[in-house]
Amino acid sequence: MNIRTHPPLTHPTHSRFPIPDSRFPIPDSRFPIPDSLFPVAYSLFIYLLTKDLSMITCSTCGYDKNPEGTEFCEACGAELPLQTQVAPESQPPTLIQPLQPDPWKTTPAQPLDEPLPITPEQPQPQPFIPPTPPITNTALIAKLIAKQADAPIPEFWLDHSNLIGIFDPDMGPVDIDLEPFIGNETVSRHHAEIYREGGQWKIKDLGSTNGVFIKPAGKTRFNAKITRPETINPGDEIAIAKIRFLFQSP
């Protein structure tokens, strides 16, 4: 076998300058290469130079000449760490802009829905509720019924206190005004008072000129003119001077 020495190998694009790479010592005349292996060695050398080599360092022994893709360390046989793939740069999401309406494009008017007819509500008949009569205490209701025929005022309803007389501009009105009656000339301005006291109706003379007289129910004659308050009962007849009334109370 013929062995010869060759000049140092150089990069194909830089034939005059050897490539300084500590990982791959450049062969020179000190490394004899047989003629038959020179083309192969040269091709391998060029391949290693042009290949993007990425060595893996062993975390166990520190050997850093393990080629890319090797699973076990060539020096100690320990399992090599997995290579981390660099994720490609993420592309920003593409924003889809909403369609802008064309201001010059007219949209045909849509027909409006016809409104539904409004049916007025029919009023519901309300049940008839008879009015409730006012609640009154019948024990407090009494009245004087005129005894005169064709009396101008047939009767007077009595309250808790009732002043009997004739209206006078100086003394004012009274509750039971006897001026329209025949015989009013005998009635004093403040003649008498009928009132309720202790559950009973009473009458008293207020200092009249012609007095007050009482004919008890069932009697035929009037008693003498009263001089103090007297109790009156239903059916009694009362004379205010010449004007006579029948007292009625429930």
Residue frames relative to the residue before (quaternion, step in Angstrom):
aa qw qx qy qz dx dy dz
M 1.0000 0.0000 0.0000 0.0000 0.00 0.00 0.00
N 0.3191 -0.7423 0.5616 0.1781 3.49 -0.93 0.98
I 0.0876 -0.7838 0.6145 0.0201 3.55 -0.78 1.00
R 0.0204 0.7940 -0.6052 0.0540 3.47 -0.92 1.00
T 0.4244 -0.6760 0.5404 0.2663 3.44 -1.26 0.39
H 0.2097 -0.7799 0.5825 0.0914 3.53 -1.14 0.70
P 0.5814 -0.5646 0.4317 0.3961 3.51 -1.12 0.39
P 0.6638 -0.5060 0.3427 0.4312 3.55 -1.17 0.40
L 0.4658 -0.6586 0.5176 0.2853 3.56 -1.15 0.80
T 0.1207 -0.7885 0.6012 0.0473 3.52 -0.99 0.79
H 0.6395 -0.5028 0.4155 0.4069 3.55 -1.35 0.27
P 0.5461 -0.6482 0.4039 0.3442 3.61 -0.86 0.81
T 0.7190 0.4203 -0.2625 0.4873 3.61 1.05 -0.64
H 0.7395 0.2466 -0.1793 0.6001 3.56 1.26 -0.22
S 0.0923 -0.8674 0.4874 0.0388 3.54 0.50 1.19
R 0.7010 0.4747 -0.2804 0.4524 3.54 1.11 -0.48
F 0.7572 0.3328 -0.1982 0.5259 3.62 1.18 -0.34
P 0.3638 -0.7245 0.5341 0.2399 3.59 -0.69 1.01
I 0.4816 -0.6649 0.4904 0.2924 3.57 -1.14 0.65
P 0.2772 -0.7674 0.5476 0.1857 3.62 -0.58 1.03
D 0.2249 0.7472 -0.5922 0.2011 3.56 -0.36 1.21
S 0.3611 -0.7688 0.4905 0.1949 3.53 -0.52 1.22
R 0.6114 0.5721 -0.3579 0.4133 3.55 1.17 -0.51
F 0.7929 0.2011 -0.0886 0.5684 3.58 1.05 -0.74
P 0.2599 -0.7806 0.5464 0.1570 3.63 -0.16 1.25
I 0.4067 -0.7176 0.5156 0.2320 3.52 -0.88 0.98
P 0.3988 -0.7214 0.5008 0.2640 3.64 -0.71 0.95
D 0.0406 -0.7799 0.6245 0.0149 3.57 -1.07 0.73
S 0.7865 -0.3421 0.2242 0.4627 3.51 -1.26 -0.34
R 0.5920 0.5768 -0.3732 0.4213 3.55 1.21 -0.27
F 0.7055 0.3749 -0.2460 0.5488 3.60 1.30 -0.30
P 0.2028 -0.8038 0.5442 0.1289 3.61 -0.11 1.18
I 0.1114 -0.7773 0.6184 0.0306 3.61 -0.94 0.95
P 0.4553 -0.6735 0.4974 0.3030 3.62 -0.83 0.90
D 0.6033 -0.5867 0.3968 0.3665 3.57 -1.11 0.65
S 0.6667 0.5264 -0.3162 0.4224 3.59 0.96 -0.78
L 0.7235 0.4181 -0.2470 0.4907 3.63 1.14 -0.56
F 0.4768 0.7037 -0.4430 0.2851 3.57 1.17 -0.23
P 0.6621 0.4876 -0.3492 0.4494 3.67 0.80 -0.79
V 0.6532 0.5081 -0.3216 0.4601 3.61 0.95 -0.81
A 0.6673 0.4988 -0.3090 0.4588 3.55 0.90 -0.89
Y 0.6510 0.5176 -0.3208 0.4532 3.52 0.99 -0.82
S 0.6568 0.5058 -0.3149 0.4623 3.62 0.96 -0.87
L 0.6535 0.5022 -0.3227 0.4655 3.56 0.98 -0.82
F 0.6310 0.5411 -0.3324 0.4456 3.51 1.05 -0.83
I 0.6616 0.4965 -0.3017 0.4740 3.58 0.94 -0.88
Y 0.6367 0.5330 -0.3327 0.4470 3.60 1.01 -0.82
L 0.6724 0.4931 -0.2995 0.4638 3.55 0.94 -0.91
L 0.6476 0.5165 -0.3279 0.4541 3.56 1.07 -0.65
T 0.7328 0.4252 -0.2350 0.4764 3.57 0.93 -0.85
K 0.6140 0.5497 -0.3628 0.4350 3.61 1.16 -0.37
D 0.4138 -0.6883 0.5396 0.2526 3.55 -1.00 0.90
L 0.0957 -0.8289 0.5510 0.0160 3.55 -0.07 1.36
S 0.0452 -0.7695 0.6369 0.0143 3.49 -1.07 0.82
M 0.1975 -0.8157 0.5373 0.0836 3.54 -0.24 1.27
I 0.3003 -0.7351 0.5866 0.1593 3.53 -1.18 0.70
T 0.2920 -0.7568 0.5639 0.1551 3.57 -0.83 1.00
C 0.3943 -0.7136 0.5300 0.2334 3.56 -0.87 0.94
S 0.3776 -0.7426 0.5102 0.2138 3.57 -0.78 0.99
T 0.6329 0.5404 -0.3373 0.4401 3.62 1.23 -0.26
C 0.8281 0.1727 -0.0713 0.5284 3.60 0.74 -1.04
G 0.4903 -0.6873 0.4151 0.3390 3.58 1.28 -0.22
Y 0.4097 0.7021 -0.4882 0.3175 3.60 1.19 0.18
D 0.1494 -0.8337 0.5307 0.0305 3.55 -0.74 1.16
K 0.5630 0.6062 -0.3957 0.3987 3.61 1.12 0.49
N 0.3904 0.7106 -0.4973 0.3087 3.59 1.13 0.45
P 0.4045 -0.7297 0.4886 0.2552 3.63 -0.61 1.08
E 0.6432 -0.5213 0.4078 0.3850 3.47 -1.33 0.39
G 0.7672 0.3303 -0.2672 0.4805 3.57 -0.98 0.90
T 0.5391 0.6175 -0.4098 0.4001 3.61 1.27 -0.11
E 0.3355 -0.7704 0.5136 0.1736 3.55 -0.87 0.97
F 0.7835 0.2149 -0.1089 0.5728 3.61 1.11 -0.62
C 0.5591 -0.6153 0.4481 0.3287 3.55 -1.12 0.74
E 0.4341 -0.7130 0.4910 0.2494 3.54 -0.93 0.97
A 0.6670 0.5057 -0.3100 0.4509 3.60 1.19 -0.39
C 0.8333 0.1676 -0.0607 0.5233 3.59 0.76 -1.06
G 0.4700 -0.7021 0.4235 0.3269 3.60 1.26 -0.23
A 0.4403 0.6860 -0.4732 0.3342 3.60 1.25 0.16
E 0.5577 -0.6030 0.4521 0.3478 3.54 -1.20 0.60
L 0.3640 -0.7483 0.5216 0.1885 3.53 -0.86 1.02
P 0.5474 -0.6099 0.4460 0.3597 3.56 -1.11 0.58
L 0.5475 -0.6069 0.4651 0.3399 3.52 -1.19 0.62
Q 0.4453 -0.6847 0.5067 0.2760 3.52 -1.08 0.76
T 0.3800 -0.7244 0.5354 0.2104 3.48 -1.03 0.83
Q 0.3106 -0.7502 0.5565 0.1762 3.51 -0.66 1.08
V 0.3819 -0.7157 0.5399 0.2246 3.52 -0.87 0.99
A 0.3712 -0.7426 0.5143 0.2151 3.48 -0.60 1.13
P 0.5001 -0.6446 0.4726 0.3333 3.58 -0.92 0.78
E 0.6042 -0.5645 0.4157 0.3788 3.48 -1.14 0.61
S 0.4282 -0.7118 0.5004 0.2440 3.45 -0.86 1.04
Q 0.3814 -0.7159 0.5412 0.2216 3.49 -0.97 0.86
P 0.5008 -0.6431 0.4726 0.3351 3.57 -0.91 0.77
P 0.5441 -0.6262 0.4337 0.3518 3.58 -1.00 0.77
T 0.4369 -0.6853 0.5268 0.2489 3.47 -1.09 0.81
L 0.2843 -0.7675 0.5547 0.1496 3.54 -0.67 1.12
I 0.2530 -0.7543 0.5903 0.1361 3.52 -0.87 1.01
Q 0.2644 -0.7797 0.5504 0.1384 3.52 -0.44 1.21
P 0.4609 -0.6702 0.4924 0.3097 3.61 -0.93 0.82
L 0.5733 -0.5967 0.4410 0.3474 3.48 -1.14 0.64
Q 0.3126 -0.7419 0.5663 0.1766 3.53 -0.86 0.99
P 0.4540 -0.6864 0.4817 0.3011 3.58 -0.84 0.89
D 0.4615 -0.6632 0.5194 0.2782 3.52 -1.11 0.74
P 0.3597 -0.7641 0.4813 0.2347 3.61 -0.48 1.12
W 0.6910 0.4786 -0.2842 0.4611 3.59 1.16 -0.50
K 0.6083 0.5517 -0.3611 0.4419 3.57 1.26 -0.15
T 0.2527 -0.7821 0.5561 0.1231 3.56 -0.73 1.04
T 0.2760 -0.7466 0.5877 0.1448 3.51 -1.09 0.82
P 0.4504 -0.6895 0.4739 0.3119 3.60 -0.70 0.91
A 0.5269 -0.6529 0.4532 0.3011 3.52 -1.01 0.91
Q 0.3686 -0.7206 0.5472 0.2132 3.51 -0.99 0.90
P 0.4855 -0.6583 0.4697 0.3320 3.59 -0.92 0.74
L 0.4394 -0.6979 0.5081 0.2483 3.53 -0.97 0.91
D 0.5053 -0.6346 0.4893 0.3201 3.50 -1.10 0.74
E 0.4731 -0.6676 0.4905 0.2998 3.52 -0.93 0.86
P 0.4535 -0.6934 0.4772 0.2930 3.61 -0.81 0.93
L 0.5081 -0.6428 0.4821 0.3101 3.50 -1.08 0.73
P 0.5094 -0.6433 0.4606 0.3383 3.59 -0.94 0.75
I 0.3337 -0.7359 0.5627 0.1745 3.52 -1.02 0.91
T 0.1943 -0.7874 0.5794 0.0815 3.51 -0.63 1.17
P 0.3757 -0.7363 0.5040 0.2504 3.60 -0.57 1.06
E 0.4951 -0.6610 0.4796 0.2966 3.51 -1.04 0.80
Q 0.4022 -0.7101 0.5305 0.2293 3.49 -0.98 0.93
P 0.4439 -0.6942 0.4852 0.2925 3.60 -0.77 0.92
Q 0.3797 -0.7214 0.5388 0.2125 3.51 -0.95 0.92
P 0.4597 -0.6820 0.4814 0.3029 3.57 -0.84 0.87
Q 0.3129 -0.7521 0.5559 0.1660 3.51 -0.90 0.97
P 0.4851 -0.6595 0.4744 0.3236 3.57 -0.92 0.82
F 0.4796 -0.6762 0.4839 0.2805 3.51 -1.06 0.80
I 0.1030 -0.7785 0.6188 0.0228 3.51 -0.82 1.08
P 0.3526 -0.7478 0.5109 0.2355 3.60 -0.43 1.08
P 0.5315 -0.6366 0.4466 0.3358 3.54 -1.01 0.76
T 0.4221 -0.6983 0.5255 0.2410 3.48 -1.07 0.84
P 0.4142 -0.7100 0.4989 0.2746 3.58 -0.66 0.97
P 0.5642 -0.6115 0.4225 0.3596 3.55 -1.02 0.69
I 0.4108 -0.7009 0.5309 0.2412 3.51 -1.05 0.86
T 0.0351 0.8005 -0.5935 0.0760 3.52 -0.61 1.13
N 0.4473 -0.6528 0.5429 0.2812 3.49 -1.24 0.49
T 0.3083 -0.7983 0.4879 0.1722 3.55 -0.19 1.29
A 0.5776 0.5972 -0.3882 0.3987 3.56 1.15 -0.43
L 0.6948 0.4578 -0.2831 0.4770 3.58 1.19 -0.43
I 0.6059 0.5589 -0.3579 0.4386 3.61 1.26 -0.10
A 0.1396 0.7565 -0.6273 0.1213 3.51 -0.93 1.00
K 0.0993 -0.7985 0.5918 0.0484 3.56 -1.23 0.33
L 0.3281 -0.6855 0.6164 0.2061 3.50 -1.42 0.43
I 0.1660 -0.7844 0.5940 0.0664 3.57 -0.76 1.11
A 0.4295 -0.7206 0.4849 0.2472 3.58 -0.71 1.13
K 0.3479 -0.7498 0.5316 0.1850 3.60 -0.99 0.89
Q 0.5396 0.6247 -0.4051 0.3930 3.60 1.24 -0.34
A 0.4636 -0.6368 0.5341 0.3070 3.54 -1.18 0.67
D 0.8359 0.0796 -0.1094 0.5319 3.54 -1.00 0.88
A 0.1282 0.8194 -0.5446 0.1247 3.58 0.93 0.91
P 0.5305 -0.6423 0.4401 0.3352 3.63 -0.95 0.80
I 0.7638 0.1237 -0.0891 0.6272 3.59 1.13 -0.60
P 0.3508 -0.7876 0.4556 0.2213 3.61 -0.25 1.22
E 0.8221 -0.0496 0.0728 0.5625 3.62 0.91 -0.80
F 0.2440 -0.7387 0.6128 0.1386 3.52 -1.35 0.47
W 0.2961 -0.7334 0.5833 0.1848 3.60 -0.86 0.96
L 0.3093 -0.7833 0.5219 0.1359 3.53 -0.94 0.97
D 0.2783 -0.7275 0.6058 0.1622 3.52 -1.17 0.79
H 0.7765 -0.3069 0.2465 0.4920 3.51 -1.27 -0.42
S 0.7853 0.0097 0.0052 0.6190 3.58 1.10 -0.73
N 0.0324 -0.8205 0.5686 -0.0498 3.61 -0.79 1.05
L 0.2327 -0.7744 0.5794 0.1024 3.58 -0.75 1.15
I 0.1679 -0.7887 0.5884 0.0589 3.58 -0.79 1.08
G 0.3793 0.7111 -0.5302 0.2633 3.60 -0.92 0.93
I 0.5137 -0.5881 0.5109 0.3594 3.52 -1.21 -0.72
F 0.5599 -0.6239 0.4280 0.3378 3.53 -1.01 0.84
D 0.0289 -0.7743 0.6321 -0.0089 3.53 -1.04 0.88
P 0.5010 -0.6770 0.4366 0.3163 3.63 -0.80 0.95
D 0.6919 0.4676 -0.2923 0.4660 3.58 1.04 -0.62
M 0.7675 0.3713 -0.1877 0.4877 3.60 1.01 -0.81
G 0.5046 -0.6839 0.4012 0.3417 3.59 1.24 -0.25
P 0.6924 -0.4855 0.3382 0.4129 3.58 -1.34 0.03
V 0.2923 -0.7184 0.6057 0.1774 3.49 -1.39 0.31
D 0.6214 -0.5641 0.3900 0.3789 3.60 -1.27 0.36
I 0.7730 0.1480 -0.0729 0.6126 3.60 0.97 -0.86
D 0.0940 -0.8222 0.5614 -0.0029 3.55 -0.16 1.38
L 0.1749 -0.8272 0.5311 0.0556 3.61 -0.53 1.22
E 0.3301 0.7769 -0.4909 0.2156 3.62 1.17 0.23
P 0.6830 0.4888 -0.3336 0.4282 3.70 0.91 -0.73
F 0.6105 0.5931 -0.3561 0.3856 3.65 1.17 -0.35
I 0.5424 -0.5748 0.5017 0.3517 3.53 -1.32 0.46
G 0.7589 0.3029 -0.2645 0.5123 3.57 -0.84 1.03
N 0.3695 0.7602 -0.4739 0.2471 3.60 1.25 0.26
E 0.5507 0.6276 -0.3974 0.3806 3.59 1.22 -0.38
T 0.6689 0.4941 -0.3000 0.4674 3.59 1.26 -0.34
V 0.5973 0.5749 -0.3429 0.4417 3.56 1.33 -0.14
S 0.3831 -0.7158 0.5400 0.2219 3.57 -0.94 0.92
R 0.6611 -0.5063 0.3613 0.4196 3.55 -1.27 0.43
H 0.7480 0.0674 -0.0499 0.6583 3.66 0.93 -0.89
H 0.0952 -0.8641 0.4942 0.0089 3.52 0.14 1.37
A 0.7986 -0.1420 0.1582 0.5630 3.60 0.66 -1.11
E 0.2341 -0.7513 0.5969 0.1564 3.56 -1.37 0.10
I 0.1495 -0.7504 0.6385 0.0828 3.56 -1.02 0.92
Y 0.0918 0.8036 -0.5754 0.1209 3.57 -0.74 1.05
R 0.4053 -0.6868 0.5485 0.2513 3.55 -1.35 0.26
E 0.0748 0.7966 -0.5897 0.1098 3.53 -0.88 1.00
G 0.8534 0.0296 -0.0471 0.5183 3.57 -0.82 1.00
G 0.6958 -0.4746 0.2733 0.4646 3.60 1.07 0.73
Q 0.6934 0.4135 -0.2753 0.5219 3.61 1.27 0.17
W 0.4097 -0.6716 0.5568 0.2668 3.51 -1.28 0.52
K 0.0391 -0.8007 0.5976 -0.0145 3.53 -0.98 0.90
I 0.1735 -0.7551 0.6230 0.1076 3.53 -1.35 0.41
K 0.0224 -0.7954 0.6057 0.0033 3.56 -1.07 0.75
D 0.4538 -0.6638 0.5311 0.2670 3.53 -1.21 0.65
L 0.2902 -0.7783 0.5398 0.1366 3.57 -0.90 0.97
G 0.6927 -0.4725 0.2801 0.4674 3.58 1.12 0.60
S 0.2438 0.8011 -0.5105 0.1956 3.51 1.13 0.72
T 0.5923 -0.5831 0.4280 0.3549 3.59 -1.32 0.30
N 0.8091 0.2864 -0.1205 0.4988 3.58 0.89 -0.96
G 0.5513 -0.7070 0.3476 0.2745 3.60 1.25 0.29
V 0.3495 -0.6766 0.6118 0.2137 3.49 -1.53 0.04
F 0.0968 -0.8019 0.5896 0.0045 3.53 -0.98 1.00
I 0.1667 -0.7786 0.6006 0.0721 3.57 -1.14 0.73
K 0.0876 -0.7469 0.6563 0.0611 3.54 -1.08 0.91
P 0.3479 -0.7643 0.4992 0.2136 3.60 -0.29 1.22
A 0.6244 -0.5415 0.4107 0.3850 3.53 -1.22 0.57
G 0.7862 0.2836 -0.2340 0.4968 3.59 -0.96 0.95
K 0.6265 0.5089 -0.3468 0.4777 3.63 1.24 -0.12
T 0.4036 -0.7212 0.5158 0.2258 3.55 -1.23 0.48
R 0.7631 0.2977 -0.1742 0.5465 3.59 1.17 -0.31
F 0.4996 -0.6142 0.5224 0.3167 3.53 -1.32 0.45
N 0.4603 -0.6374 0.5379 0.3040 3.48 -1.21 0.55
A 0.6780 -0.4701 0.3634 0.4326 3.54 -1.28 0.11
K 0.6829 -0.4720 0.3611 0.4249 3.56 -1.26 0.39
I 0.4281 -0.7160 0.4890 0.2549 3.53 -0.86 0.97
T 0.2054 -0.7834 0.5784 0.0977 3.52 -1.15 0.71
R 0.7545 0.1874 -0.1318 0.6150 3.56 1.35 -0.09
P 0.6737 -0.4792 0.3337 0.4529 3.63 -1.19 0.29
E 0.1141 -0.7903 0.6017 0.0198 3.53 -0.99 0.98
T 0.4461 -0.6717 0.5238 0.2747 3.53 -1.14 0.74
I 0.1388 -0.7751 0.6118 0.0757 3.57 -1.02 0.86
N 0.2096 -0.7828 0.5817 0.0709 3.53 -1.15 0.81
P 0.6489 -0.5069 0.3703 0.4300 3.58 -1.17 0.40
G 0.7542 0.3336 -0.2822 0.4902 3.58 -0.93 1.01
D 0.5354 0.6045 -0.4230 0.4110 3.63 1.20 -0.24
E 0.2862 -0.7301 0.5954 0.1745 3.51 -1.21 0.65
I 0.1507 -0.7977 0.5831 0.0305 3.56 -0.88 1.01
A 0.1547 -0.7724 0.6118 0.0722 3.58 -0.97 0.93
I 0.1393 -0.7414 0.6533 0.0641 3.53 -0.79 1.10
A 0.7556 -0.1983 0.0550 0.6218 3.53 0.11 1.39
K 0.8188 -0.1988 0.1465 0.5183 3.65 -0.60 -1.10
I 0.6325 0.5386 -0.3320 0.4468 3.62 1.21 -0.24
R 0.1604 -0.8303 0.5331 0.0254 3.54 -0.67 1.22
F 0.0808 -0.7806 0.6198 0.0023 3.55 -1.20 0.85
L 0.3351 -0.6893 0.6034 0.2203 3.50 -1.35 0.49
F 0.2894 -0.7632 0.5547 0.1613 3.62 -0.78 1.03
Q 0.0086 -0.7876 0.6151 -0.0361 3.56 -0.89 1.01
S 0.1092 0.7663 -0.6255 0.0982 3.53 -1.05 0.93
P 0.5366 -0.6313 0.4361 0.3513 3.64 -0.92 0.79
